[in-house]
Amino acid sequence: MKKYLKIIGIGAIIWSVAFVVACVFVGFKVSSELLMQGITTLAVLTATFLFARSLNVSGKAEMLKYVLIWILVGLTLDAIITTRFAGWEFFLTWHIWVSYALSIPVSLLAVKVEKK
């Protein structure tokens, strides 16, 4: 149970990275949506890789389970918090789904393969 609370917490931190980066762009009134989306996605994928690497998971199936939990946490927080600012149309933007989808292979790349 404690392990899953840690995994849920990591999912919340990864979501927070995206939220803070997006807020910085909005706060500074950056007009380039493509720049904002690209950097936000890059920040999320970097955080995902670093957290996935820190878990020292040796199996891809276990990592897949964790990244799916992270995605579920992110989607839940987006539904609860982000939609208050951006509306439900937020879920119609392509970069959100690209970011979530790319989190899967990025986290799997972080799995340490043991050489026999």
MMTF fields as JSON, N, C-alpha, C and O atoms, coordinates in Angstrom:
{
  "mmtfVersion": "1.0.0",
  "mmtfProducer": "UNKNOWN",
  "numBonds": 463,
  "numAtoms": 464,
  "numGroups": 116,
  "numChains": 1,
  "numModels": 1,
  "chainsPerModel": [1],
  "groupsPerChain": [116],
  "chainIdList": ["A"],
  "bondAtomList": [4, 2, 8, 6, 12, 10, 16, 14, 20, 18, 24, 22, 28, 26, 32, 30, 36, 34, 40, 38, 44, 42, 48, 46, 52, 50, 56, 54, 60, 58, 64, 62, 68, 66, 72, 70, 76, 74, 80, 78, 84, 82, 88, 86, 92, 90, 96, 94, 100, 98, 104, 102, 108, 106, 112, 110, 116, 114, 120, 118, 124, 122, 128, 126, 132, 130, 136, 134, 140, 138, 144, 142, 148, 146, 152, 150, 156, 154, 160, 158, 164, 162, 168, 166, 172, 170, 176, 174, 180, 178, 184, 182, 188, 186, 192, 190, 196, 194, 200, 198, 204, 202, 208, 206, 212, 210, 216, 214, 220, 218, 224, 222, 228, 226, 232, 230, 236, 234, 240, 238, 244, 242, 248, 246, 252, 250, 256, 254, 260, 258, 264, 262, 268, 266, 272, 270, 276, 274, 280, 278, 284, 282, 288, 286, 292, 290, 296, 294, 300, 298, 304, 302, 308, 306, 312, 310, 316, 314, 320, 318, 324, 322, 328, 326, 332, 330, 336, 334, 340, 338, 344, 342, 348, 346, 352, 350, 356, 354, 360, 358, 364, 362, 368, 366, 372, 370, 376, 374, 380, 378, 384, 382, 388, 386, 392, 390, 396, 394, 400, 398, 404, 402, 408, 406, 412, 410, 416, 414, 420, 418, 424, 422, 428, 426, 432, 430, 436, 434, 440, 438, 444, 442, 448, 446, 452, 450, 456, 454, 460, 458],
  "bondOrderList": [1, 1, 1, 1, 1, 1, 1, 1, 1, 1, 1, 1, 1, 1, 1, 1, 1, 1, 1, 1, 1, 1, 1, 1, 1, 1, 1, 1, 1, 1, 1, 1, 1, 1, 1, 1, 1, 1, 1, 1, 1, 1, 1, 1, 1, 1, 1, 1, 1, 1, 1, 1, 1, 1, 1, 1, 1, 1, 1, 1, 1, 1, 1, 1, 1, 1, 1, 1, 1, 1, 1, 1, 1, 1, 1, 1, 1, 1, 1, 1, 1, 1, 1, 1, 1, 1, 1, 1, 1, 1, 1, 1, 1, 1, 1, 1, 1, 1, 1, 1, 1, 1, 1, 1, 1, 1, 1, 1, 1, 1, 1, 1, 1, 1, 1],
  "groupList": [{"groupName": "MET", "atomNameList": ["N", "CA", "C", "O"], "elementList": ["N", "C", "C", "O"], "formalChargeList": [0, 0, 0, 0], "bondAtomList": [1, 0, 2, 1, 3, 2], "bondOrderList": [1, 1, 2], "singleLetterCode": "M", "chemCompType": "L-PEPTIDE LINKING"}, {"groupName": "LYS", "atomNameList": ["N", "CA", "C", "O"], "elementList": ["N", "C", "C", "O"], "formalChargeList": [0, 0, 0, 0], "bondAtomList": [1, 0, 2, 1, 3, 2], "bondOrderList": [1, 1, 2], "singleLetterCode": "K", "chemCompType": "L-PEPTIDE LINKING"}, {"groupName": "TYR", "atomNameList": ["N", "CA", "C", "O"], "elementList": ["N", "C", "C", "O"], "formalChargeList": [0, 0, 0, 0], "bondAtomList": [1, 0, 2, 1, 3, 2], "bondOrderList": [1, 1, 2], "singleLetterCode": "Y", "chemCompType": "L-PEPTIDE LINKING"}, {"groupName": "LEU", "atomNameList": ["N", "CA", "C", "O"], "elementList": ["N", "C", "C", "O"], "formalChargeList": [0, 0, 0, 0], "bondAtomList": [1, 0, 2, 1, 3, 2], "bondOrderList": [1, 1, 2], "singleLetterCode": "L", "chemCompType": "L-PEPTIDE LINKING"}, {"groupName": "ILE", "atomNameList": ["N", "CA", "C", "O"], "elementList": ["N", "C", "C", "O"], "formalChargeList": [0, 0, 0, 0], "bondAtomList": [1, 0, 2, 1, 3, 2], "bondOrderList": [1, 1, 2], "singleLetterCode": "I", "chemCompType": "L-PEPTIDE LINKING"}, {"groupName": "GLY", "atomNameList": ["N", "CA", "C", "O"], "elementList": ["N", "C", "C", "O"], "formalChargeList": [0, 0, 0, 0], "bondAtomList": [1, 0, 2, 1, 3, 2], "bondOrderList": [1, 1, 2], "singleLetterCode": "G", "chemCompType": "PEPTIDE LINKING"}, {"groupName": "ALA", "atomNameList": ["N", "CA", "C", "O"], "elementList": ["N", "C", "C", "O"], "formalChargeList": [0, 0, 0, 0], "bondAtomList": [1, 0, 2, 1, 3, 2], "bondOrderList": [1, 1, 2], "singleLetterCode": "A", "chemCompType": "L-PEPTIDE LINKING"}, {"groupName": "TRP", "atomNameList": ["N", "CA", "C", "O"], "elementList": ["N", "C", "C", "O"], "formalChargeList": [0, 0, 0, 0], "bondAtomList": [1, 0, 2, 1, 3, 2], "bondOrderList": [1, 1, 2], "singleLetterCode": "W", "chemCompType": "L-PEPTIDE LINKING"}, {"groupName": "SER", "atomNameList": ["N", "CA", "C", "O"], "elementList": ["N", "C", "C", "O"], "formalChargeList": [0, 0, 0, 0], "bondAtomList": [1, 0, 2, 1, 3, 2], "bondOrderList": [1, 1, 2], "singleLetterCode": "S", "chemCompType": "L-PEPTIDE LINKING"}, {"groupName": "VAL", "atomNameList": ["N", "CA", "C", "O"], "elementList": ["N", "C", "C", "O"], "formalChargeList": [0, 0, 0, 0], "bondAtomList": [1, 0, 2, 1, 3, 2], "bondOrderList": [1, 1, 2], "singleLetterCode": "V", "chemCompType": "L-PEPTIDE LINKING"}, {"groupName": "PHE", "atomNameList": ["N", "CA", "C", "O"], "elementList": ["N", "C", "C", "O"], "formalChargeList": [0, 0, 0, 0], "bondAtomList": [1, 0, 2, 1, 3, 2], "bondOrderList": [1, 1, 2], "singleLetterCode": "F", "chemCompType": "L-PEPTIDE LINKING"}, {"groupName": "CYS", "atomNameList": ["N", "CA", "C", "O"], "elementList": ["N", "C", "C", "O"], "formalChargeList": [0, 0, 0, 0], "bondAtomList": [1, 0, 2, 1, 3, 2], "bondOrderList": [1, 1, 2], "singleLetterCode": "C", "chemCompType": "L-PEPTIDE LINKING"}, {"groupName": "GLU", "atomNameList": ["N", "CA", "C", "O"], "elementList": ["N", "C", "C", "O"], "formalChargeList": [0, 0, 0, 0], "bondAtomList": [1, 0, 2, 1, 3, 2], "bondOrderList": [1, 1, 2], "singleLetterCode": "E", "chemCompType": "L-PEPTIDE LINKING"}, {"groupName": "GLN", "atomNameList": ["N", "CA", "C", "O"], "elementList": ["N", "C", "C", "O"], "formalChargeList": [0, 0, 0, 0], "bondAtomList": [1, 0, 2, 1, 3, 2], "bondOrderList": [1, 1, 2], "singleLetterCode": "Q", "chemCompType": "L-PEPTIDE LINKING"}, {"groupName": "THR", "atomNameList": ["N", "CA", "C", "O"], "elementList": ["N", "C", "C", "O"], "formalChargeList": [0, 0, 0, 0], "bondAtomList": [1, 0, 2, 1, 3, 2], "bondOrderList": [1, 1, 2], "singleLetterCode": "T", "chemCompType": "L-PEPTIDE LINKING"}, {"groupName": "ARG", "atomNameList": ["N", "CA", "C", "O"], "elementList": ["N", "C", "C", "O"], "formalChargeList": [0, 0, 0, 0], "bondAtomList": [1, 0, 2, 1, 3, 2], "bondOrderList": [1, 1, 2], "singleLetterCode": "R", "chemCompType": "L-PEPTIDE LINKING"}, {"groupName": "ASN", "atomNameList": ["N", "CA", "C", "O"], "elementList": ["N", "C", "C", "O"], "formalChargeList": [0, 0, 0, 0], "bondAtomList": [1, 0, 2, 1, 3, 2], "bondOrderList": [1, 1, 2], "singleLetterCode": "N", "chemCompType": "L-PEPTIDE LINKING"}, {"groupName": "ASP", "atomNameList": ["N", "CA", "C", "O"], "elementList": ["N", "C", "C", "O"], "formalChargeList": [0, 0, 0, 0], "bondAtomList": [1, 0, 2, 1, 3, 2], "bondOrderList": [1, 1, 2], "singleLetterCode": "D", "chemCompType": "L-PEPTIDE LINKING"}, {"groupName": "HIS", "atomNameList": ["N", "CA", "C", "O"], "elementList": ["N", "C", "C", "O"], "formalChargeList": [0, 0, 0, 0], "bondAtomList": [1, 0, 2, 1, 3, 2], "bondOrderList": [1, 1, 2], "singleLetterCode": "H", "chemCompType": "L-PEPTIDE LINKING"}, {"groupName": "PRO", "atomNameList": ["N", "CA", "C", "O"], "elementList": ["N", "C", "C", "O"], "formalChargeList": [0, 0, 0, 0], "bondAtomList": [1, 0, 2, 1, 3, 2], "bondOrderList": [1, 1, 2], "singleLetterCode": "P", "chemCompType": "L-PEPTIDE LINKING"}],
  "groupTypeList": [0, 1, 1, 2, 3, 1, 4, 4, 5, 4, 5, 6, 4, 4, 7, 8, 9, 6, 10, 9, 9, 6, 11, 9, 10, 9, 5, 10, 1, 9, 8, 8, 12, 3, 3, 0, 13, 5, 4, 14, 14, 3, 6, 9, 3, 14, 6, 14, 10, 3, 10, 6, 15, 8, 3, 16, 9, 8, 5, 1, 6, 12, 0, 3, 1, 2, 9, 3, 4, 7, 4, 3, 9, 5, 3, 14, 3, 17, 6, 4, 4, 14, 14, 15, 10, 6, 5, 7, 12, 10, 10, 3, 14, 7, 18, 4, 7, 9, 8, 2, 6, 3, 8, 4, 19, 9, 8, 3, 3, 6, 9, 1, 9, 12, 1, 1],
  "groupIdList": [1, 2, 3, 4, 5, 6, 7, 8, 9, 10, 11, 12, 13, 14, 15, 16, 17, 18, 19, 20, 21, 22, 23, 24, 25, 26, 27, 28, 29, 30, 31, 32, 33, 34, 35, 36, 37, 38, 39, 40, 41, 42, 43, 44, 45, 46, 47, 48, 49, 50, 51, 52, 53, 54, 55, 56, 57, 58, 59, 60, 61, 62, 63, 64, 65, 66, 67, 68, 69, 70, 71, 72, 73, 74, 75, 76, 77, 78, 79, 80, 81, 82, 83, 84, 85, 86, 87, 88, 89, 90, 91, 92, 93, 94, 95, 96, 97, 98, 99, 100, 101, 102, 103, 104, 105, 106, 107, 108, 109, 110, 111, 112, 113, 114, 115, 116],
  "secStructList": [7, 2, 2, 2, 2, 2, 2, 2, 2, 2, 2, 2, 2, 2, 2, 2, 2, 2, 2, 2, 2, 2, 2, 2, 2, 2, 2, 6, 6, 7, 7, 7, 2, 2, 2, 2, 2, 2, 2, 2, 2, 2, 2, 2, 2, 2, 2, 2, 2, 2, 2, 2, 2, 2, 6, 6, 7, 7, 7, 2, 2, 2, 2, 2, 2, 2, 2, 2, 2, 2, 2, 2, 2, 2, 2, 2, 2, 0, 0, 0, 0, 0, 2, 2, 2, 2, 7, 4, 4, 4, 4, 4, 7, 2, 2, 2, 2, 2, 2, 2, 2, 2, 2, 2, 2, 2, 2, 2, 2, 6, 7, 7, 7, 7, 7, 7],
  "xCoordList": [0.83, 0.0, 0.871, 0.594, 1.927, 2.82, 3.481, 3.682, 3.811, 4.449, 3.499, 3.934, 2.217, 1.259, 0.973, 0.692, 1.04, 0.908, 2.07, 1.892, 3.257, 4.427, 4.217, 4.528, 3.701, 3.466, 2.428, 2.593, 1.37, 0.341, 0.943, 0.646, 1.78, 2.448, 3.344, 3.386, 4.06, 4.914, 4.057, 4.423, 2.928, 2.009, 1.549, 1.448, 1.272, 0.856, 1.999, 1.766, 3.215, 4.373, 4.592, 4.845, 4.498, 4.664, 3.595, 3.896, 2.354, 1.281, 1.595, 1.361, 2.122, 2.461, 3.518, 3.473, 4.464, 5.491, 4.821, 5.127, 3.921, 3.212, 2.4, 2.4, 1.716, 0.858, 1.682, 1.31, 2.788, 3.637, 4.259, 4.263, 4.782, 5.379, 4.331, 4.607, 3.142, 2.077, 1.692, 1.449, 1.636, 1.302, 2.354, 2.017, 3.605, 4.676, 4.462, 4.579, 4.152, 3.901, 2.698, 2.741, 1.644, 0.449, 0.762, 0.357, 1.472, 1.824, 2.667, 2.52, 3.555, 4.403, 3.781, 4.404, 2.545, 1.783, 2.544, 2.601, 3.116, 3.803, 2.736, 1.8, 2.888, 1.838, 2.013, 1.07, 3.183, 3.43, 2.902, 3.511, 1.756, 1.176, 2.056, 2.197, 2.642, 3.495, 4.708, 5.085, 5.312, 6.445, 6.012, 6.692, 4.889, 4.39, 4.095, 4.483, 3.411, 3.059, 4.297, 4.38, 5.257, 6.468, 7.302, 7.763, 7.491, 8.299, 7.584, 8.221, 6.282, 5.52, 5.616, 5.831, 5.457, 5.556, 6.959, 7.114, 7.976, 9.356, 9.614, 10.292, 9.083, 9.247, 8.578, 9.138, 7.382, 6.659, 7.423, 7.572, 7.897, 8.608, 9.931, 10.344, 10.595, 11.836, 11.552, 12.249, 10.532, 10.158, 9.751, 10.116, 8.995, 8.566, 9.769, 9.829, 10.723, 11.908, 12.699, 13.105, 12.915, 13.718, 13.051, 13.718, 11.743, 11.051, 11.03, 11.202, 10.819, 10.81, 12.175, 12.263, 13.218, 14.586, 14.851, 15.518, 14.322, 14.573, 13.919, 14.316, 12.942, 12.252, 13.055, 12.759, 14.064, 14.892, 14.063, 14.302, 13.106, 12.261, 13.012, 13.637, 12.951, 13.681, 12.786, 13.276, 11.483, 10.571, 9.674, 9.15, 9.505, 8.676, 7.202, 6.499, 6.73, 5.329, 5.038, 3.992, 5.96, 5.791, 5.811, 5.007, 6.729, 6.801, 5.549, 5.052, 5.043, 3.823, 2.666, 1.858, 2.602, 1.566, 1.719, 0.728, 2.937, 3.185, 2.86, 2.226, 3.293, 3.043, 1.55, 1.066, 0.822, -0.626, -1.287, -2.257, -0.769, -1.262, -0.951, -1.797, 0.273, 0.649, -0.285, -0.706, -0.608, -1.513, -2.898, -3.528, -3.374, -4.687, -4.718, -5.697, -3.661, -3.559, -3.581, -4.296, -2.798, -2.753, -4.093, -4.515, -4.772, -6.094, -7.099, -7.934, -7.011, -7.911, -7.657, -8.6, -6.395, -6.063, -6.405, -6.836, -6.218, -6.641, -8.149, -8.617, -8.901, -10.36, -10.797, -11.743, -10.122, -10.505, -10.0, -10.731, -8.755, -8.122, -7.998, -8.461, -7.379, -7.096, -8.367, -8.391, -9.42, -10.662, -11.282, -12.076, -10.935, -11.43, -10.868, -11.506, -9.658, -8.994, -9.22, -9.453, -9.148, -9.164, -10.476, -10.683, -11.355, -12.598, -12.347, -11.203, -13.435, -13.327, -12.731, -12.328, -12.672, -12.048, -10.563, -9.939, -10.022, -8.623, -8.311, -7.231, -9.252, -9.034, -9.108, -8.863, -9.441, -9.475, -8.154, -8.003, -7.192, -5.911, -5.001, -4.915, -4.331, -3.542, -2.352, -2.022, -1.71, -0.465, -0.699, 0.203, -1.875, -2.189, -2.104, -1.46, -2.757, -2.804, -1.455, -1.087, -0.71, 0.64, 1.526, 2.288, 1.414, 2.216, 1.917, 2.831, 0.638, 0.27, 0.733, 1.264, 0.539, 0.911, 2.42, 2.878, 3.195, 4.655, 5.237, 6.366, 4.481, 4.947, 5.166, 6.006, 4.413, 4.536, 5.888, 6.632, 6.235, 7.546, 8.725, 9.76, 8.572, 9.661, 9.924, 11.08, 8.876, 9.073, 9.642, 10.438, 9.241, 9.77, 11.255, 12.001, 11.674, 13.105, 13.947, 15.142, 13.315, 14.035, 14.235, 14.981, 13.576, 13.696, 15.115, 15.628, 15.728, 17.099, 17.06, 16.499, 17.66, 17.693, 18.938, 20.057, 18.721, 19.834, 20.481, 19.795, 21.784, 22.498, 22.805, 23.21, 22.602, 22.806, 24.122, 24.463],
  "yCoordList": [-1.199, 0.0, 1.258, 2.218, 1.238, 2.392, 2.675, 3.828, 1.597, 1.735, 2.441, 3.281, 2.104, 2.719, 4.168, 4.982, 4.498, 5.905, 6.713, 7.85, 6.118, 6.772, 6.961, 8.024, 5.959, 6.03, 7.1, 7.859, 7.168, 8.196, 9.582, 10.529, 9.696, 10.962, 11.409, 12.593, 10.467, 10.79, 11.276, 12.225, 10.63, 11.079, 12.511, 13.295, 12.852, 14.218, 15.215, 16.338, 14.806, 15.689, 15.914, 17.04, 14.86, 15.003, 15.941, 16.816, 15.768, 16.668, 18.099, 19.04, 18.271, 19.61, 20.289, 21.502, 19.513, 20.066, 20.693, 21.828, 19.965, 20.485, 21.725, 22.705, 21.682, 22.788, 24.048, 25.138, 23.898, 25.055, 25.64, 26.858, 24.783, 25.279, 26.02, 27.1, 25.456, 26.127, 27.451, 28.438, 27.483, 28.727, 29.812, 30.991, 29.424, 30.39, 31.023, 32.239, 30.201, 30.74, 31.683, 32.745, 31.296, 32.138, 33.419, 34.501, 33.312, 34.474, 35.489, 36.696, 34.993, 35.894, 36.231, 36.874, 35.784, 36.081, 35.717, 36.492, 34.53, 34.026, 33.693, 32.943, 34.253, 34.105, 32.876, 32.476, 32.281, 31.122, 29.858, 29.319, 29.404, 28.189, 26.977, 26.107, 26.925, 25.792, 25.716, 24.63, 26.855, 26.902, 26.437, 25.627, 26.949, 26.575, 25.076, 24.403, 24.568, 23.148, 22.259, 21.23, 22.664, 21.872, 21.815, 20.748, 22.964, 22.996, 22.297, 21.607, 22.468, 21.78, 20.265, 19.532, 19.804, 18.371, 17.854, 16.789, 18.605, 18.216, 18.14, 17.225, 19.087, 19.083, 17.858, 17.221, 17.535, 16.362, 15.076, 14.205, 14.967, 13.746, 13.607, 12.496, 14.721, 14.683, 14.233, 13.369, 14.816, 14.428, 12.954, 12.227, 12.525, 11.125, 10.19, 9.197, 10.507, 9.66, 9.617, 8.545, 10.777, 10.836, 10.081, 9.359, 10.244, 9.498, 8.003, 7.181, 7.649, 6.23, 5.606, 4.485, 6.33, 5.841, 5.674, 4.73, 6.599, 6.569, 5.377, 5.015, 4.775, 3.642, 2.345, 1.391, 2.305, 1.104, -0.136, -1.207, 0.015, -1.098, -1.912, -1.351, -3.233, -4.071, -4.709, -5.339, -4.548, -5.149, -4.124, -3.217, -4.283, -3.34, -3.425, -2.414, -4.619, -4.773, -3.976, -3.337, -4.015, -3.253, -1.746, -0.992, -1.32, 0.099, 0.544, 1.648, -0.294, 0.04, 0.274, 1.185, -0.553, -0.392, 0.966, 1.658, 1.34, 2.607, 3.805, 4.757, 3.763, 4.918, 5.066, 6.187, 3.971, 4.076, 4.71, 5.456, 4.419, 5.082, 6.575, 7.398, 6.936, 8.351, 9.069, 10.196, 8.41, 9.014, 9.191, 10.231, 8.196, 8.298, 9.439, 10.183, 9.578, 10.679, 12.015, 12.936, 12.12, 13.355, 13.71, 14.864, 12.736, 12.989, 13.416, 14.29, 12.797, 13.161, 14.59, 15.359, 14.949, 16.32, 17.332, 18.444, 16.961, 17.845, 18.08, 19.205, 17.007, 17.132, 17.988, 18.768, 17.847, 18.578, 20.019, 20.934, 20.228, 21.547, 22.299, 23.434, 21.673, 22.387, 22.865, 23.96, 22.061, 22.47, 23.714, 24.403, 24.005, 25.234, 26.478, 27.53, 26.342, 27.471, 27.456, 28.497, 26.268, 26.16, 25.612, 25.612, 25.151, 24.534, 23.106, 22.662, 22.402, 21.009, 20.904, 19.82, 22.029, 22.045, 21.701, 21.306, 21.856, 21.505, 20.102, 19.854, 19.196, 17.804, 17.619, 16.522, 18.679, 18.602, 19.018, 18.933, 19.468, 19.9, 18.693, 17.796, 18.689, 17.53, 17.272, 16.12, 18.33, 18.128, 17.441, 16.785, 17.58, 16.885, 15.371, 14.65, 14.914, 13.479, 12.956, 11.822, 13.776, 13.386, 13.223, 12.262, 14.172, 14.133, 12.874, 12.18, 12.593, 11.386, 10.13, 9.208, 10.085, 8.896, 8.678, 7.544, 9.746, 9.601, 9.244, 8.763, 9.474, 9.099, 7.592, 7.135, 6.832, 5.372, 4.899, 4.253, 5.195, 4.716, 5.364, 4.726, 6.628, 7.299, 6.591, 6.378, 6.227, 5.532, 4.134, 3.653, 3.488, 2.149, 2.206, 1.261, 3.319, 3.488, 3.586, 3.292, 3.998, 4.163, 2.852, 2.802, 1.8, 0.502, -0.009, -0.08, -0.358, -0.879, -2.363, -3.16, -2.713, -4.102, -4.755, -4.276, -5.846, -6.578, -7.479, -8.238, -7.396, -8.265, -9.593, -9.635, -10.673, -12.01, -12.571, -13.689],
  "zCoordList": [0.0, 0.0, 0.0, -0.719, 0.817, 0.906, -0.444, -0.826, -1.156, -2.464, -3.443, -4.231, -3.393, -4.306, -3.94, -4.82, -2.677, -2.291, -2.859, -3.295, -2.851, -3.439, -4.944, -5.482, -5.61, -7.051, -7.365, -8.32, -6.579, -6.764, -6.519, -7.248, -5.501, -5.208, -6.346, -6.682, -6.941, -8.083, -9.25, -9.943, -9.46, -10.516, -10.286, -11.23, -9.033, -8.701, -8.93, -9.379, -8.625, -8.848, -10.344, -10.771, -11.133, -12.587, -13.134, -13.946, -12.696, -13.122, -12.687, -13.445, -11.477, -10.973, -11.83, -12.034, -12.329, -13.215, -14.436, -14.8, -15.059, -16.233, -15.877, -16.621, -14.751, -14.342, -14.078, -14.511, -13.375, -13.053, -14.323, -14.505, -15.199, -16.446, -17.273, -17.797, -17.393, -18.147, -17.489, -18.184, -16.178, -15.462, -15.684, -15.786, -15.758, -16.027, -17.404, -17.559, -18.39, -19.733, -19.746, -20.367, -19.071, -19.009, -18.25, -18.673, -17.144, -16.332, -17.078, -16.884, -17.937, -18.728, -20.085, -20.929, -20.271, -21.489, -22.768, -23.723, -22.755, -23.941, -24.976, -24.701, -26.16, -27.165, -28.054, -28.737, -28.058, -28.911, -28.241, -27.317, -28.73, -28.163, -28.42, -27.56, -29.602, -29.945, -29.018, -28.577, -28.723, -27.794, -26.407, -25.777, -25.939, -24.619, -24.545, -23.59, -25.555, -25.566, -25.656, -24.986, -26.487, -26.647, -25.375, -24.97, -24.752, -23.526, -22.375, -21.579, -22.282, -21.232, -21.413, -20.447, -22.642, -22.922, -22.611, -22.014, -23.015, -22.721, -21.217, -20.751, -20.46, -19.003, -18.386, -17.494, -18.864, -18.345, -18.664, -17.806, -19.883, -20.27, -19.535, -19.2, -19.283, -18.504, -17.074, -16.541, -16.456, -15.089, -15.049, -14.126, -16.051, -16.111, -16.179, -15.454, -17.046, -17.18, -15.872, -15.424, -15.268, -14.042, -12.895, -12.154, -12.748, -11.688, -11.998, -11.098, -13.264, -13.631, -13.348, -12.849, -13.666, -13.427, -11.926, -11.505, -11.135, -9.691, -8.996, -7.888, -9.622, -9.001, -9.075, -8.355, -9.937, -10.106, -10.409, -9.851, -11.279, -11.687, -12.731, -13.631, -12.609, -13.547, -14.602, -15.538, -14.452, -15.417, -16.086, -15.439, -17.397, -18.152, -17.748, -17.765, -17.386, -16.987, -15.718, -15.605, -14.773, -13.534, -13.825, -13.276, -14.684, -15.027, -15.762, -15.535, -16.629, -17.354, -16.388, -16.571, -15.372, -14.353, -13.657, -13.423, -13.333, -12.643, -13.525, -13.071, -14.786, -15.657, -15.941, -16.1, -16.007, -16.188, -14.965, -15.099, -13.786, -12.572, -12.633, -12.285, -13.08, -13.203, -14.167, -13.91, -15.28, -16.262, -15.67, -15.864, -14.955, -14.316, -13.297, -13.23, -12.509, -11.551, -12.292, -11.897, -13.366, -14.144, -14.74, -14.672, -15.326, -15.902, -14.837, -15.073, -13.677, -12.583, -12.123, -11.94, -11.937, -11.517, -12.607, -12.303, -13.868, -14.958, -14.908, -15.082, -14.668, -14.602, -13.412, -13.524, -12.286, -11.08, -11.09, -10.711, -11.521, -11.378, -12.702, -12.818, -13.693, -14.943, -15.631, -16.193, -15.594, -16.262, -15.626, -16.268, -14.389, -13.747, -14.425, -14.446, -14.981, -15.641, -17.152, -17.765, -17.739, -19.199, -19.752, -20.966, -18.881, -19.345, -19.825, -19.931, -20.11, -20.546, -21.944, -22.364, -22.674, -23.997, -23.907, -24.892, -22.724, -22.48, -22.986, -23.522, -22.815, -23.219, -24.737, -25.239, -25.463, -26.917, -27.562, -28.781, -26.741, -27.293, -27.519, -26.679, -28.66, -29.06, -28.14, -27.861, -27.669, -26.918, -25.578, -25.056, -25.025, -23.764, -23.993, -23.231, -25.043, -25.308, -25.784, -25.475, -26.537, -26.956, -25.727, -25.617, -24.812, -23.59, -22.777, -22.331, -22.592, -21.847, -22.597, -21.98, -23.908, -24.686, -24.683, -24.542, -24.837, -24.86, -23.497, -23.413, -22.439, -21.105, -20.993, -20.217, -21.764, -21.688, -22.226, -21.488, -23.482, -23.943, -23.212, -23.019, -22.805, -22.078, -20.758, -20.392, -20.044, -18.768, -18.987, -18.18, -20.064, -20.348, -20.715, -20.458, -21.314, -21.61, -20.342, -20.352, -19.263, -17.999, -17.247, -16.269, -17.697, -17.024, -17.21, -18.327, -16.109, -16.132, -16.444, -15.693, -17.554, -17.975, -17.395, -17.579, -16.698, -16.088, -17.128, -17.813, -17.243, -18.18, -17.494, -16.332, -18.243, -17.674, -18.081, -17.695]
}
